[in-house]
Amino acid sequence: MLQIEKSELSASSWNIGTFRNSLLMAKDKLHDIVEIALVKDNWINIQPLTLDYAGTDLNLDIVADKLIGADQGNFKIAVEVKSFSNPSVTYDFHQAVGQYLHYRMALSYLSIERMPYLAIPEAIYINYLIQPFFQDSLALHQVNLVTIDPLHQEIVRWNPNPL
């Protein structure tokens, strides 16, 4: 059994910043599939991005670029990936939309020109998110969606289409 002395827990010996920074962010189980789907759809420079919002770090799952024309440059997106793996779709939806809104706010605050998207499984969209509560919330909060077919590792729909 692990035993910790009370002295080891004192404020002077416990550096929460070091502890926090040593934690790795867990990737959503859909993350790698979304990356593959983006590659299949000709997106490039796919990588994670950490945003520093006045001392608060926010870890965006994926940023990616797509060449839209030699004279027009690249179109840039930022993607938060959510598999909706909890028993409550509503709970996962609350969490996903809240996170999406914070990332959109941070992108704006930092003047980073990337269109944010929430990546979800197509089955979640067609079985749940077409219901009025979810549709009204997506519209009210202006959430951009990209739905993924996990089996074929492909993008099914963009809402709105980024190009």
Backbone bond lengths (Angstrom), bond angles and torsions (degrees), N, CA, C in turn:
res aa  C-N    CA-C-N  psi(-1)  N-CA   C-N-CA  omega(-1)  CA-C   N-CA-C  phi
1 M - - - 1.451 - - 1.529 108.97 -
2 L 1.317 116.42 135.30 1.459 122.19 179.27 1.519 109.56 -73.44
3 Q 1.310 115.92 129.31 1.454 120.34 176.86 1.516 108.85 -120.77
4 I 1.306 115.58 133.34 1.460 121.50 179.22 1.516 107.91 -119.45
5 E 1.305 115.46 126.95 1.458 120.53 177.32 1.526 109.22 -71.86
6 K 1.321 115.80 145.34 1.459 121.05 179.16 1.526 111.06 -56.19
7 S 1.320 116.89 -35.84 1.467 120.42 -179.51 1.527 111.72 -63.80
8 E 1.342 116.95 -26.19 1.463 120.38 179.43 1.525 111.75 -72.22
9 L 1.317 117.01 -17.47 1.455 121.15 -177.76 1.516 113.06 -99.36
10 S 1.310 118.19 5.88 1.458 120.54 -179.28 1.523 110.00 -66.02
11 A 1.300 115.61 155.62 1.466 121.19 -178.20 1.515 111.98 -58.49
12 S 1.331 116.89 -34.70 1.465 119.07 -177.29 1.522 112.46 -71.19
13 S 1.333 117.63 -28.75 1.461 118.85 -178.32 1.526 112.59 -97.03
14 W 1.295 117.72 -9.79 1.462 121.98 -177.20 1.514 109.31 -104.76
15 N 1.307 117.16 105.96 1.458 121.83 -179.54 1.521 108.70 -101.46
16 I 1.309 116.06 96.61 1.463 120.82 -176.10 1.523 111.73 -63.28
17 G 1.326 117.65 -31.84 1.467 119.98 178.43 1.512 111.90 -63.43
18 T 1.318 116.44 -44.46 1.465 120.52 178.05 1.516 110.31 -64.43
19 F 1.329 116.14 -43.14 1.462 120.46 179.20 1.521 110.55 -61.14
20 R 1.318 116.70 -48.99 1.458 121.76 -178.25 1.517 111.04 -60.93
21 N 1.318 117.31 -44.13 1.454 120.78 -178.30 1.520 112.65 -69.66
22 S 1.332 117.38 -19.67 1.458 119.48 -179.72 1.522 112.51 -83.20
23 L 1.314 116.94 -13.18 1.459 120.25 179.46 1.525 110.28 -76.12
24 L 1.313 116.11 138.50 1.460 120.53 175.99 1.517 108.73 -96.21
25 M 1.319 115.83 139.58 1.453 120.02 176.88 1.526 108.40 -75.09
26 A 1.317 116.58 129.61 1.460 120.64 179.17 1.523 109.38 -76.99
27 K 1.322 115.76 134.82 1.458 120.41 177.03 1.522 109.27 -79.13
28 D 1.316 116.06 140.29 1.448 121.63 173.11 1.528 108.19 -61.86
29 K 1.330 117.02 147.37 1.467 119.16 -176.49 1.527 112.87 -65.48
30 L 1.316 118.49 -16.46 1.462 122.76 177.61 1.533 111.87 -88.81
31 H 1.324 117.27 -8.25 1.465 122.30 -172.17 1.530 113.40 -54.24
32 D 1.322 117.50 -54.86 1.465 120.53 -176.99 1.527 111.70 -63.53
33 I 1.326 116.55 -34.54 1.469 120.76 178.41 1.525 110.12 -65.98
34 V 1.331 117.26 -40.34 1.467 120.77 177.63 1.527 109.99 -63.45
35 E 1.313 117.51 -42.03 1.468 119.96 177.52 1.528 111.05 -59.72
36 I 1.330 117.37 -44.81 1.472 121.20 178.79 1.524 110.31 -62.15
37 A 1.333 116.76 -43.70 1.467 120.88 179.56 1.529 111.29 -62.38
38 L 1.317 117.50 -39.31 1.467 120.72 177.69 1.527 111.10 -65.15
39 V 1.316 117.33 -41.97 1.471 120.70 177.38 1.527 109.85 -60.93
40 K 1.332 116.98 -44.60 1.473 120.90 178.55 1.524 111.46 -60.35
41 D 1.340 116.46 -28.85 1.467 121.98 -179.24 1.532 111.38 -93.08
42 N 1.329 116.46 15.77 1.471 123.89 174.99 1.526 115.19 70.04
43 W 1.321 117.84 27.40 1.453 121.32 172.19 1.523 108.00 -84.79
44 I 1.320 116.76 146.05 1.463 122.09 -177.54 1.531 109.99 -127.20
45 N 1.328 115.84 175.30 1.474 122.80 177.97 1.528 111.65 54.40
46 I 1.310 116.58 41.56 1.464 122.46 -176.79 1.530 109.30 -78.92
47 Q 1.339 114.66 121.03 1.463 119.79 -177.43 1.524 109.90 -163.37
48 P 1.336 117.53 164.27 1.468 119.93 173.99 1.527 109.91 -78.94
49 L 1.321 116.56 166.25 1.461 121.13 178.52 1.523 109.09 -145.35
50 T 1.321 116.17 130.38 1.461 120.97 174.03 1.520 108.36 -100.13
51 L 1.326 115.50 126.58 1.460 122.32 178.85 1.526 108.33 -102.40
52 D 1.314 117.30 132.68 1.464 122.08 177.01 1.527 107.74 -103.81
53 Y 1.317 115.99 99.97 1.460 121.87 -179.85 1.527 107.71 -96.09
54 A 1.329 116.67 91.12 1.466 122.88 177.93 1.529 112.26 48.81
55 G 1.325 115.95 45.58 1.451 120.79 177.16 1.516 115.41 96.56
56 T 1.315 117.93 -7.46 1.461 121.68 176.53 1.521 108.45 -104.92
57 D 1.325 116.68 121.02 1.462 121.12 179.47 1.521 110.68 -84.76
58 L 1.316 115.50 132.42 1.462 122.94 174.95 1.522 106.89 -122.62
59 N 1.322 116.66 128.29 1.458 121.25 -175.92 1.520 111.07 -103.53
60 L 1.319 115.56 103.51 1.460 121.74 176.26 1.518 108.55 -76.16
61 D 1.325 116.63 135.87 1.461 120.30 -177.55 1.521 112.86 -63.00
62 I 1.337 116.15 -50.06 1.465 120.00 -172.94 1.525 110.17 -146.03
63 V 1.318 115.36 136.98 1.463 121.03 162.76 1.524 105.72 -120.04
64 A 1.325 115.86 148.48 1.464 120.33 -178.28 1.519 109.31 -152.75
65 D 1.317 115.13 158.03 1.465 122.40 -179.61 1.519 109.31 -126.17
66 K 1.337 114.97 152.56 1.460 120.53 174.85 1.515 107.99 -137.58
67 L 1.319 115.87 126.35 1.457 120.93 178.18 1.523 108.49 -70.62
68 I 1.335 116.15 123.28 1.464 119.58 179.86 1.515 112.33 -108.31
69 G 1.292 116.80 -5.71 1.459 121.25 177.49 1.510 109.63 160.78
70 A 1.316 115.75 145.20 1.465 120.00 -177.21 1.520 111.70 -57.60
71 D 1.321 117.16 -37.13 1.462 120.54 -178.47 1.530 112.82 -88.55
72 Q 1.332 117.09 -13.91 1.463 120.47 -177.57 1.527 113.27 -101.66
73 G 1.320 117.93 -14.03 1.463 120.68 178.93 1.515 112.77 82.30
74 N 1.324 115.50 -152.54 1.463 122.11 -177.12 1.519 111.03 -105.33
75 F 1.333 115.07 148.82 1.456 121.40 168.46 1.520 105.83 -94.31
76 K 1.325 117.40 135.98 1.465 121.33 -172.64 1.525 110.78 -120.61
77 I 1.342 114.76 132.49 1.460 120.36 178.08 1.527 110.12 -125.35
78 A 1.328 114.87 159.96 1.464 123.66 172.06 1.524 105.86 -128.46
79 V 1.324 117.18 128.73 1.465 120.90 -171.50 1.528 111.02 -123.24
80 E 1.316 115.40 126.19 1.462 121.75 170.42 1.530 106.59 -100.85
81 V 1.322 117.18 126.93 1.462 123.01 -174.55 1.526 109.86 -101.55
82 K 1.330 115.86 129.53 1.463 121.04 177.35 1.527 109.64 -137.71
83 S 1.335 116.11 125.79 1.464 120.47 -178.50 1.526 112.67 -89.16
84 F 1.325 117.84 -14.30 1.467 122.25 -176.73 1.528 109.69 57.04
85 S 1.315 116.37 56.25 1.464 121.47 -174.58 1.528 114.34 -93.87
86 N 1.321 118.09 -5.95 1.464 120.38 177.55 1.524 110.26 -78.70
87 P 1.331 117.74 158.68 1.469 120.06 179.45 1.529 113.31 -61.34
88 S 1.322 117.64 -28.08 1.460 120.98 -178.65 1.529 110.94 -101.38
89 V 1.325 115.81 109.96 1.466 120.56 177.02 1.522 109.75 -63.22
90 T 1.328 116.96 -37.02 1.459 120.64 -179.78 1.527 110.76 -62.77
91 Y 1.322 117.55 -43.22 1.464 121.29 177.32 1.522 110.35 -60.55
92 D 1.324 117.10 -48.66 1.466 120.81 179.21 1.527 110.99 -61.60
93 F 1.327 116.61 -37.42 1.461 121.15 179.18 1.528 110.54 -63.68
94 H 1.343 116.87 -46.85 1.474 120.52 177.87 1.523 110.16 -55.72
95 Q 1.314 116.09 -47.63 1.461 121.38 -178.13 1.532 110.97 -64.57
96 A 1.315 117.19 -44.45 1.469 121.24 -177.17 1.527 111.60 -65.74
97 V 1.326 116.95 -45.42 1.467 120.05 -178.67 1.529 110.40 -67.14
98 G 1.319 117.45 -40.99 1.464 120.09 177.29 1.515 112.02 -60.09
99 Q 1.308 116.34 -44.87 1.461 120.57 178.59 1.524 110.42 -64.06
100 Y 1.324 116.71 -44.38 1.465 121.98 178.90 1.533 110.28 -57.12
101 L 1.328 116.70 -46.30 1.468 120.66 -178.83 1.527 111.40 -62.83
102 H 1.318 117.16 -39.38 1.467 119.73 178.34 1.527 111.35 -67.18
103 Y 1.317 117.50 -39.22 1.471 119.72 177.78 1.525 110.61 -66.57
104 R 1.323 116.43 -40.79 1.470 119.52 178.23 1.529 110.23 -62.77
105 M 1.334 116.51 -41.72 1.460 121.41 177.87 1.529 110.59 -61.71
106 A 1.327 117.62 -44.38 1.469 121.51 -179.25 1.522 111.38 -66.17
107 L 1.321 117.93 -40.63 1.467 120.68 177.49 1.526 110.11 -59.82
108 S 1.320 116.70 -42.45 1.460 121.45 178.79 1.532 110.86 -66.36
109 Y 1.323 116.86 -47.21 1.467 122.73 -179.46 1.523 111.22 -57.31
110 L 1.324 116.25 -40.00 1.464 121.83 -178.05 1.531 112.93 -89.57
111 S 1.328 116.32 3.65 1.474 122.69 -178.75 1.529 112.17 54.33
112 I 1.325 115.70 41.34 1.463 121.37 176.27 1.521 107.42 -95.25
113 E 1.303 115.89 117.92 1.462 120.75 -175.48 1.522 111.07 -87.59
114 R 1.313 115.00 81.04 1.461 122.85 174.66 1.515 107.44 -134.60
115 M 1.331 116.28 132.98 1.456 120.12 177.80 1.533 108.52 -79.64
116 P 1.335 117.60 122.16 1.464 119.47 -179.17 1.532 111.89 -77.88
117 Y 1.326 115.10 144.64 1.463 122.72 175.67 1.514 109.18 -136.42
118 L 1.312 115.43 149.01 1.452 122.92 171.98 1.522 106.52 -106.18
119 A 1.335 117.61 118.54 1.466 122.29 179.86 1.522 109.31 -95.70
120 I 1.334 115.49 126.13 1.465 121.49 -178.62 1.532 109.30 -138.59
121 P 1.333 117.31 161.92 1.462 119.14 174.83 1.533 110.96 -66.83
122 E 1.315 116.31 140.93 1.469 121.42 177.89 1.524 110.99 -56.99
123 A 1.323 117.94 -38.57 1.469 121.16 -179.05 1.526 111.77 -61.07
124 I 1.315 118.22 -36.47 1.472 121.21 176.75 1.522 109.29 -65.10
125 Y 1.316 116.24 -42.09 1.467 119.80 -179.83 1.526 110.91 -62.27
126 I 1.333 117.47 -53.12 1.471 119.13 -173.43 1.527 113.25 -74.25
127 N 1.328 117.58 -25.04 1.465 119.64 -179.18 1.523 114.14 -92.13
128 Y 1.326 117.33 -21.48 1.463 119.78 -175.80 1.526 113.94 -132.20
129 L 1.311 116.65 -51.85 1.462 119.33 -168.89 1.520 114.50 -73.41
130 I 1.329 117.46 -3.33 1.470 119.20 173.71 1.531 111.12 -82.87
131 Q 1.327 117.34 -8.43 1.460 121.25 178.55 1.531 109.76 -68.58
132 P 1.343 117.02 149.41 1.470 120.88 -174.31 1.530 115.25 -52.72
133 F 1.329 118.92 -43.46 1.465 120.07 -179.24 1.524 110.68 -55.87
134 F 1.312 116.10 -49.58 1.462 120.96 -176.82 1.527 110.98 -68.67
135 Q 1.334 117.22 -43.66 1.462 120.43 179.53 1.527 111.14 -62.56
136 D 1.336 116.76 -42.63 1.465 119.96 179.17 1.529 111.20 -63.89
137 S 1.316 116.76 -40.28 1.463 120.48 178.74 1.527 111.05 -66.64
138 L 1.332 117.50 -44.08 1.467 121.02 178.08 1.525 110.87 -59.83
139 A 1.340 116.26 -41.63 1.469 120.38 179.99 1.531 110.94 -69.29
140 L 1.329 117.20 -46.55 1.464 121.45 -179.09 1.526 111.49 -58.46
141 H 1.319 116.40 -42.52 1.466 121.28 -176.39 1.526 113.25 -93.47
142 Q 1.328 115.83 2.63 1.472 122.09 176.99 1.526 111.58 52.26
143 V 1.332 115.16 53.11 1.465 121.68 -179.74 1.523 109.13 -87.13
144 N 1.313 116.04 124.05 1.462 122.02 175.01 1.524 108.19 -86.34
145 L 1.329 116.24 133.36 1.460 120.88 -177.93 1.519 111.89 -117.13
146 V 1.314 115.28 146.60 1.461 122.22 165.40 1.527 104.59 -129.71
147 T 1.345 116.26 125.48 1.460 118.91 179.86 1.521 109.29 -104.52
148 I 1.323 114.15 146.52 1.458 122.15 -172.22 1.526 110.20 -122.74
149 D 1.327 116.27 139.43 1.461 122.30 169.28 1.529 106.24 -93.40
150 P 1.340 117.87 102.84 1.466 119.88 -176.11 1.530 113.74 -62.99
151 L 1.321 117.42 -33.28 1.458 120.76 -178.40 1.529 111.70 -65.14
152 H 1.337 116.06 -46.09 1.468 121.07 -179.36 1.525 112.63 -93.19
153 Q 1.326 116.27 -4.70 1.464 122.60 179.90 1.532 110.72 53.67
154 E 1.337 114.21 51.30 1.466 120.49 -177.78 1.520 111.03 -134.66
155 I 1.315 114.64 154.80 1.458 121.33 173.62 1.520 107.97 -77.94
156 V 1.328 116.22 131.75 1.462 121.25 178.69 1.525 110.04 -96.05
157 R 1.335 116.47 -46.22 1.473 119.62 -177.34 1.517 110.97 -151.03
158 W 1.305 113.96 149.47 1.465 123.13 169.50 1.521 105.99 -113.79
159 N 1.306 117.51 135.93 1.457 120.26 176.37 1.528 108.76 -140.73
160 P 1.334 118.44 100.25 1.464 127.76 -2.53 1.530 111.07 -81.28
161 N 1.325 114.01 165.23 1.461 119.77 177.59 1.522 108.47 -66.43
162 P 1.332 117.84 129.63 1.469 119.44 -175.44 1.520 114.68 -71.54
163 L 1.317 117.80 -14.60 1.462 118.26 -176.36 1.482 111.62 -109.44
